[in-house]
Amino acid sequence: MEVIQKWRTALNQVASLSGLHVDEQYETLVVKEITDDIIRRLNRKPLNVGKNIVGMDFHLEKLKSLMNIELNEVRVVGIYGIGGIGKTTIAKAVYNDISYQFDGSSFLNNVRERSKDNALQLQQELLHGILKGKSLKVSNMDEGIQMIKRSLSSKRVLVVFDDHSWFGPRSRIIITTRHKHFLTQYGVKESYEVPKLHDAKLLSCLVGGLSNKIFLMKFIKSLLPVVDYAKGLPLPLTVLGSFLFKKTISEWESALCKLKTIPHMDIQNVLKISYDGLDDVEKGIFLDIACFFKGKDKDFVSRILDEDFYAESGIGVLHDKCLISISENKLDMHDLLQQMGWEIVRQECPKEPGRRSIFLDLSHLEDILDFTTEAFAGMKNLDCSKSIILRFAHEFKFCSNDLRYLYWHGYSLKSLPNDFNPKHLVDLSMPYSHIKKLWKGIKVLERLKFMDLSHSKYLMQTPDFSRITNLECLVLEGCINFCEVHPSLGDLNKLNFLSLKNCKMLRSLPSSTCNLKSLETFILSGCSKFEEFPENFGNLEMLKELHADGIVVRVLPPSFFSMRNLEKLSFHGCKGPASASWLWPKRSSNSICFTVPSSSNLCSLWNLDLSDCNISDGANLGSLGFLSSLTKLNLSGNNFVTLPNMSGLPHLAWLWLENCERLQALPQLPSSLEELDLRGNNFVTLPNMSGLSHLEWLWLGNCKRLQALPQFPSSLEELDLSGNNFVTLPNMSGLSHLEWLQLGNCKRLEALPQLPSSIRSLNATDCTSLGTTESLNLLRPWELESLDFNVAVVIPGSRIPDWIRYQSSENVIEADLPLNWSTNCLGFALALVFSSQPPVYNWLWAEVFLDFGTCCCSIYTQCFFHPEGDNCVLAHEADHVLLRYVPVQPSLSPHQVIHIKATFEITSRTGYEIKRCGLGLVYVNEEVNCNNVPPPNESTLVLKEISAAGNPLNVRI
């Protein structure tokens, strides 16, 4: 059977070949061109790469595009990435694929190392490969350079320099390197960073050689920790695949536990090559990131290390050498590189780790430890410390004053030692400590920039800040007994972030707080006894964000409205006393009315949250019109009956009016609105909304008194009508941009509306009046293809649609595909009929393993079913159909595939059983899709997608 399949594939390929046109050329020249091409193909010796490498087609496609062989120029292409990611393997695959198209070719291995001692040998190897085996002796480097120039200037050649121009037109040079800057230094304009492999592709790498697919499906969960360990790198899988070959599951698990603490040396030796090429300062920065700063903000790390370590430059070098990555200004590092860093530090002093010169890290310990003063006696060179919970019976001494970074979770004493004077300290983080007073008197810590004492429940007051004038960030969140701010807080001229969130005993601030000229973010949310802002609060001229949710201030000072740089203001949940609203009191109240004056300088305010503030009709809401820069306005949960005209807010894009139960009518709204939330209100009718030409999201869920829907704008993309009492819905086919429609829990709804072709997700969960004859047409192939491939559909029933051609009552389907099946084929439809018997686990985990002969892939689907009482929705239905669309991947090489085998498994713990499965082809047009099989009768298919929180079911490939 295998031989027949190979012949079928070969004949298909031959049939697709096109001949050469002689035209006006001499036939002898054409014959010579053909024979030269054949000789080049026959004489070339392919490099050892391996068969069916997962993802290689994708890499080849990208690199061929960069190389653009048809251009009449010399082109140099760089391949760079972290060690072990497959740069050399990819370069070899490209070499094998295109070398026959050149007059000569050469692949030079390990150039970086060999160039140190064997540069002449490299020159001879290059000449030997290009000149078809001619033996040329090179006496010295200069002679070699001249010979290369003479020999290659007229030839079209392909040269690969692995691990690190005198060439003729249309030559191509490939360079692989770990150092991105190297490519820039040598003027390489086209470069390709090798991406990490996704977990599914890594899994395919690991199991590609296994012939027993039933074994694979049974033990798939045991393979996942190996994939997780690799974190996107093929190298660990290559090493571990041979290391764990023919081992039992328990031996795998034991080996992986060991690898988490003691790395595999074959892997570490490859990764350590880049580290060994760093200078001492760069090595120190790498180890600091590995031990402390992975995931931290790049600027934060630079400020801590910058004084002596030239951190900005060093971090740049690490990034260029692919030892770290930077995303959204956060430093990241592959787990295996981090583990290598830990091992390097451990080996510095394996028998006495307390004497390490770089750091103290006890954060991985789970138990509370008892320490004595002597435990720190030898740590005189300590630069950084990170611990979780160290418990001391008495006061202790820190013997190092060179400390830069101290993170101490759960510090057990009431204060720091009197002799604690780390003059280089940049970050002091002691969350969940037992500190009552940080220190006595005045400390000179002029380099301290960050202080975090969050959740220190015994802390009652701040220290004297008068000699800590460079502090930039102060976090006291969750200090529930904190009640006094030292007046020296006003001396912190560089402070830009201050959080007093949930300091429940704090009632006021010293007037010196208003001297914080650099403060940009101030958080007072949860200070439930905070009663008064200082009169000159408006002097905080740089303040951009003020979060004051749940405070009980009754009066705002007039200066409050002079903060011209204020952008975000939140008073969520500030209800004030039960008798009246403190923000907008009724006219009969004696409280001062909070009204935006016409002279307000809040010209930058774009985000205002006044939700759940007990605002009633007596408030002067019309004054909001003076805030012309508003983009987001949240008035949810208030008690007003009417609202003023809001068309004067030209930039308003988001308006939230959820649960304003007394609101009877909508005001005139600006056409700039993009999102409108009206959930939980008691409207009977709504005005025509067709004029809101920018509206994309409209939320009308649980408006149970709403009798009719208004005319919607065609711009709508998401519409929530869940929890309402509609019996019918209007035709929605004109909403040409609508993708998401939520109808869940509309128990009286008897029919679904006509929907536009743009629809991607429909949630009709618990629409109990929808008859079983109702059809979405969603199970037709051309409708299924319109769904995002990350969406699965679950419906009650036991029938797989007729157009899904290959069906089986077992869990395995094997099929020979039609000739030229891939023409116009978009992808595959996967169907699974399963039964559920109580008790049902709320998560359904399903997997389909597709074997195409040339490659394999696994399709994972996770479905969450809403619980109802002790059971879930599925307990009420015996059988359900799960339907999933999977597009054809570029790496599949469909012209080589003539046979397919699909194995279906449910891996959930309990409650589910496979009864039938199906596999179908999805084509560009419905005539081909149906394959002359009539589409299913519209009265036989049903209706509801079961999903998490009304969203489509998320799956991963």
Secondary structure, 3 states (H helix, E strand, C coil): CHHHHHHHHHHHHHHCCCCCCCCCCCHHHHHHHHHHHHHHHHHCCCCCCCCCCCCHHHHHHHHHHHHCCCCCCCEEEEEECCCCCCHHHHHHHHHHHHHHHCCEEEEECCHHHHHHHCHHHHHHHHHHHHCCCCCCCCCCHHHHHHHHHHHHCCCCEEEEECCCCCCCCCCEEEEEECCHHHHHHCCCCEEEECCCCCHHHHHHHHHCCCCCHHHHHHCHHHHHHHHHHHCCCHHHHHHHHHHCCCCCHHHHHHHHHHHCCCCCHHHHHHHHHHHHCCCHHHHHHHHHHHHHHCCCEHHHHHHHHHHHHCHHHHHHHHHHCCCCEEECCEEECCHHHHHHHHHHHHHHCCCCHHHCCCEEECCCCCCCEECCHHHHCCCCCCCEEEECCEECCCCCCCCCCCCCEEEECCCCCCCCCCCCCCCCCCEEECCCCCCCCCCCCCCCCCCCCEEECCCCCCCCECCCCCCCCCCCEEECCCCCCCCECCHHHHHCCCCCEEECCCCCCCCECCHHHHHCCCCCEEECCCCCCCCECCCCHHHCCCCCEEECCCCCCCCCCHHHHHCCCCCEEECCCCCCCCCCCCCCCCCCCCCCCCCCCCCCCCCCCCEEECCCCCCCCCCCHHHHHHCCCCCEEECCCCCCCCCCCCCCCCCCCEEECCCCCCCCCCCCCCCCCCEEECCCCCCCCCCCCCCCCCCCEEECCCCCCCCCCCCCCCCCCEEECCCCCCCCCCCCCCCCCCCEEECCCCCCCCCCCCCCCCCCEEECCCCCCCCCCCCCCCCCHHHHHHCCCCCEEEEECCCCCCCCCEEECCCEEEEECCCCCCCCEEEEEEEEEEEECCCCCCEEEEEEEEECCCCEEEEEEEEECCEECCEEHHHHCCEEEEEEEEECCHHHCHHHCCEEEEEEEECCCCCEEEEEEEEEEEECCHHHHHCCCCCCCCCCCCCCCCCCCCCCCCEEC
